[in-house]
Amino acid sequence: MIEEVQAQADRASLWTPVAFGAGAAVYLGLKREPPLWPLALAAVCLAVLALAARRWVHHRGVVIAVSLMAVVSAGLLAGKLHSDAVAAPIIPPHFGVVPIEGWVMDVANPSATGQRLVIAPVRIGGLSPDQIPFRVRIVCPQGGYGPGTPIRVVALLDPPPGPAAPRAYDFARDAWFQGLGGVGLAMKPVEVIDLEPPPWRLRLAMALNAARWSLAERLADDLRQALGDDDGGAVGLAVTVATSHEDWLDPQSRDDLRYSGLAHMLAIAGLHMAAVSGFVFFAVRLGVAAWPWLALRVSGKKIAAAAGLVAVAIYLVLSGAHPPARRAAITASVAFIAILCGRRAVSLHSLSIAALIILALQPEVVVQPGFEMSFCATAALVALAEIWPHAKRSVGLPWYLAAPQRMKDWLVAMFMVSLVAGAATSPFAIQHFNRIANYGLFANLTADLIASLVLMPALALSVLADALGLGALAVHGPVLVAGWAARSIVWLGHVFATAPGAAKTYPSAPDPALLISYVGLVFLCLWKGRLRWLGLPLAAAVALWPRPAPPVAWVASDGADAAVVSAGQEIALKPGKRSYAIDLWAQRWGLTEPDDPTAALAGKFQCDRQSCAPAPGLKPALAAWWSTRAPKPERLDALCRGAEILILRSGGDVPPNCSSALVLRGSDFARGGAAEILSTPRGYRVVWSQPFRGVRPWTAASAD
């Protein structure tokens, strides 16, 4: 055992991205924004100490420990520097309806109510030039506007929203690092106007996005021409994996892919980048080998690696260079560069270099599910390759004996790849998405194979044919093949999503459980030897950790909506309003949703546009006054009668019969954000979302 521990010193560099990510996570988890100079001073001092230890300390364990401490400090400093570098104005809270003039920079994934436009604003009513955000995102019900269009729109504009519930996903933090300073809804039709020419960087970004949008439109038309009107969801999936635009993807296909464990198909990431660049790599290598004159004079493997790098760059641009695609591109590029340098393309060392590069460029990804899942899955697969036994095959076997043996080995390998990747991502799927696809192993085993061997190569050939002006030929060739492959994947998603017992839901575990699972998975992957299996029970912490009792009620961040828990179901007091936030909260606590929200509400609450009152004997007895105007005394007295919890958005005193009730006012929500109400032996207790966020650059607008 001692020898095994000592042997890990040669793998110490693998822990560098772990230490760097830990420092970045510490920065993101702080409740107060730290000043820059103490972080810089600590990083410099620890770096000097690490260099001194390498020179004068002869105990290797001490040197490694001090070096990793310096890397942790560097990660913390990188988080601060990156946050300061992306700092941009944010729309003030309760800003209201204003005119916006600007350029459509990109088309984001659509909402349920219309097209989402990412706008580079030039003028916003009521804001001076130095108060205008870098980007805003507007939902336009009419749609039809592509990148590069100068528009004027009157929109209800707000700052990026904070968490829908305490400890839930914080969209405002991600928006801060994306330069997104406001979100809104168009209140009037969009007008196309004339604007002064934008800066060259914005022109370049819009030109690239316009090319992506045009490619998506042409690809959708070609697929419809090849497949007909009944495409079975193939058009939406194929366009999504080619350009990341989900505008052609129908909601049913999207849900089927998510519920079957194939949601990764919708985010251009490792699978797509590996399939496209791998196809180019092997095609070029085969082409070089097929030309003897060239094969004798150049390294076909290195030429193919260079072509793979070019393919990665092109696909990154076509995909919109979203964070998952950037991570996948960096990982693939490191692998191809390793080949060019004569090193192993797939190894834990190349993966650690890729992870370190990504964390240095985007420290905030360390707490994002996409990064956690992709790198844990990749590390698990590389670690599996390290310990996988390589049996010696008999030489000289006839083909009818060798073929079944190779097929068996290939099937076993594919099964283990799907099993290990699914196991490595399951803690994050449980914690962040509260759902495990019971047939996900089999869905991925089949769908990933079709995507890797058929769909992505066919799409790559389709795009190449389009670029060469061979669109008509592509429709009857690679486009048709890509369409059938995409249709097969959507069909598989539907089969596995609707099969009996297709999924199991889990409430989220307390935050320490995810940290323990993370540590366990990393230890399993990076440690070499029998002691690595100590990480297995730690990796299962999220699945095994006892869950606390769910809250009895949820209240929106402005106090204008609420839901209660009844017999394990969430009952929305305003059915159809803020359904996304309520569903997210219910999902996080493992609550079921009623088939008919309106019927579930009837008999439990008497509600109108201004208020809700509980039925006699209902627990929790929650009453609400939604209006910001003060109610008449007799109306307030009636609401207080029998209420244990009162939401009162307006000011003023409460009557004596409310003295024992928990009263939540508008000022409380302005300070605390969204709330959960817990039942305790001493009465009801409120948990607010804002204290978990602290006072950070991205929380300022939410805290006002």
NORVENNOR-V665466 format. One line per field, one symbol per residue. ss: DSSP state (H for helix, E for strand, C for the rest). phi: phi as a letter, one per 40 degrees, with the letter a starting at -180 (. if undefined). psi: psi as a letter, one per 20 degrees, with the letter a starting at -180 (. if undefined). A space follows every 50 residues. Layout:
ss: ???
phi: ???
psi: ???
//
This chain:
ss: CHHHHHHHHHHHHHHHHHHHHHHHHHHHHCCECCCHHHHHHHHHHHHHHH HHHHHHCCCHHHHHHHHHHHHHHHHHHHHHHHHHHCCCCCCCCCCEEEEE EEEEEEEEEEECCEEEEEEEEEEECCCCHHHCCCEEEEEECCCCCCCCCE EEEEEEEECCCCCCCCCCCCHHHHHHHHCEEEEEEECCCCEECCCCCCCH HHHHHHHHHHHHHHHHHHHHHHHHHHHCCCCCCHHHHHHHHHHCCCCCCC HHHHHHHHHCCCHHHHCCCHHHHHHHHHHHHHHHHHHHHCCHHHHCCCCH HHHHHHHHHHHHHHHHHHCCCCHHHHHHHHHHHHHHHHHHCCCCCCCHHH HHHHHHHHHHHCHHHHHCHHHHHHHHHHHHHHHHHHHCCCCCCCCCCCHH HHHHHHHHHHHHHHHHHHHHHHHHHHHHHHHHHCEEECCHHHHHHHHHHH HHHHHHHHHHHHHHHHHCCCHHHHHCCHHHHHHHHHHHHHHHHHHHHHCC CCEEECCCCCHHHHHHHHHHHHHHHHCCCHHHHHHHHHHCHHHHCCCCCC CCEEECCCCCCEEEEECCEEEECCCCCCHHHHHHHHHHCCCEECCCHHHH HCCCEEECCCEEEECCCCCCCEEEECCCCCCCHHHHHHHHCCCCEEEECC CCCCCHHHCCCEEEEHHHHHHHCCEEEEEECCEEEEEECHHHHCECCCCH HHHC
phi: .cccccccdcbccccccccccccccccccccbcccccccccccccccccc cccccbcccccccccccccccdccccccccccccccdacbdccfcgcacb bibccabcdcccbicbbcbccbabdgbcdcbcccabbbcbdcggbcdgcc bbacbcbbcdccccadgcdbcccccdccgcbababccbdcbcbbbcdccc ccccccccccccccccccccccccccbgcccggcccccccccbgcccccc dcccccccccgbccccbcaddcccccccccdcccccccccbddcccbbcd cccccccccccccccccccgfcdccccccccccccccccccgbccbaccc cccccccccccbdcccbcdccdccccccccccccccbccbcccccgccdc ccccccccccccccccccccccccccdcccccbfabccbcdcccdccccc cccbccccccccccccccgbdcccdcbcccccccccccccccdccccbcd gcabcbcccdddcccccdcccccdcccbhccdccccccccdccccccccc ccabbccbgcaaabbbfgbcbccbdgcfccccccccccbgccbccbdccc ccgbbbbbcbaabccdgcbccbbabcccccccdccccccccgccbbcbcc chcbcdcbccccbbbdcccccbgcbbbbcbdchcbbbcccdccgbbdcbd cccc
psi: gghgghiihijhhhighggghgghhgghiqiqoqqghhggggggghgghg hhhhhipiohhgggghghhhhghhhghhggggghhjpqqqpqqlhapqqp papohrorpqriiapppopnqgpppiprhiiprgqqpppohgajprqjpp rppoqoprqpqaqirpjrpnhhghhgiijojqqappirqpppapqqprqh ghggghgghhgggggggghgggghhhiahnikjhgggghgigijpjhjpq hggghghgijjkhihioobgggghgghhggghgghhgghingghhiiroh ghghgghhgghggghgghijlrghhgghggghggghhgghjkrpgorhgh hhggghgghhhmhiihjphggggghggghhhghghhippnqpqppjqqhi hhghghggggggghghgggggghhihhhggghikppohjhghghhgghgg gghggghhhghggghghjklgghhhjdhggghghghhgghggggghhjqp khqpqpqqrqhhghggggggggghhhpoahihihighhhjgghippprqr riqqprhjjjqrqrpoljqpopimpipkhggghgggghjkqqpqhnhghh hpihqoqahhrppqqpippqnpqpohqiqprqghghhhhhojphpponhr arqqrhjjhiqopprhhghhhibqqqpqprhjaqppoqhghhhanrhiig hhi.
//
